[in-house]
Amino acid sequence: MDDPLPAAHHFAGLLLWIPVDKAMCTGSPQHPEADLDNWAATGARAFPAAYR
């Protein structure tokens, strides 16, 4: 890939967007560990599909 920095930002966003968004909208930074694991696994699967 020509520029890995945008890819790194996309990967971080895939891992962090849902829990951060939920924390901002609900005012609570607490999330069940199973939800965090699921969001991380989903983001980790999506990243290689986008950057093959």
C-alpha positions, -999 to +999 in steps of 0.1 A: +000+000+000+013+034-009+003+052+023-002+030+054-012+059+077-048+062+064-051+024+067-039+026+103-065+052+110-092+031+094-081+001+115-083+021+147-117+034+138-130-001+131-119-011+166-129+020+185-158+038+168-187+017+182-176+017+219-165+054+218-198+064+201-219+045+226-199+060+255-205+095+241-242+089+235-249+072+268-225+090+291-212+057+303-177+043+293-186+009+306-194-019+280-198-056+286-166-074+277-184-097+253-195-066+233-159-052+232-146-086+221-173-088+193-166-053+181-129-059+180-133-092+162-157-077+136-133-048+130-103-071+127-122-092+100-133-061+081-099-045+078-082-072+056-113-074+034-109-037+027-072-036+023-064-069+004 
